[in-house]
Amino acid sequence: MSTKNRGDRIQLLHKVVIKHFDPVAAADDRSVLEHLLYACCLEDANYEDADEAFHRLQESFFDWNEIRVTTISELSETLHNLPDPAAAAVRAKKNLQSLFESRYSFEIDDMVKMNQGKAVQELEKLAGMTKFVLGYVVQNALGGHSIPVSQSIMDVLLATEIVTEAEAQKGLAPGLERTVPKTKGAVFGSCLHQLAVGLRLSPGSKRLKGILKDAGAKDKKPAAAKKTAKKAKAAPKKKAAKTSVPTASKAAGKKVAAKKAASKKTAVKKTATKKAAAKATKTTSKKTTKRKPR
């Protein structure tokens, strides 16, 4: 895909999503770690559910360390209102565990003053880190230009042909930050997130499907329709194959019949010849018998 073509598609998607959705601003009173754990709840979930889950996470446990040592099943019960509570619980627990093992504390606000590249490298090493969580932290806690991309957002980028199948499998979304400026990155990211999560939670929504179509998505035939089309296309070949088989069998049958007829004819001739020879012999014998000796 050419850079220009990709850029045009991203610009169209940006134009459509900011038209249909109101951006949700991130809380400006959160610490870096709080932004990180909130992003663990927000990934592939709507803002209302993420707000509720994050608030319950703060209220249900004494401190971050208690969350670190709590089982995934218990954390999942606390985050029960999220679309995938277990996945969110794994992200939160693993990130806290990695921070504890690397820093022996959960204080990471010093990353704001660090070189951003160095801070990103440290965050990337955390066991529960995902591209969405990293992008959210960089954008809302570290002041960098990064558009968070979750699996639901990747599905939208794939549907609008902004990314290829190969890029989607690798989790790559090239061109987003280059096409959308930093001043519009947070607004675009929030509106895109709402469309993506809405489609994931309500795939049959006509409104959301219409928005996706306006953003450049093309109608794709369902898998069942594709299979039917393939069968219909292959049908003439099968028919031709069936027609050719009887013809070949018929021809072979004719040959066998001809051989049988020839064999029968030959056998009849041989029989007739034998009979004639036997008759001649009998006649000769009779004549010999009737002749009287002198």
Summary of the structure (lengths in Angstrom):
residues: 294
radius of gyration: 40.7
end to end distance: 122.0
largest distance: 153.7
contacts: 820
relative contact order: 0.10
helix: 73%
strand: 0%
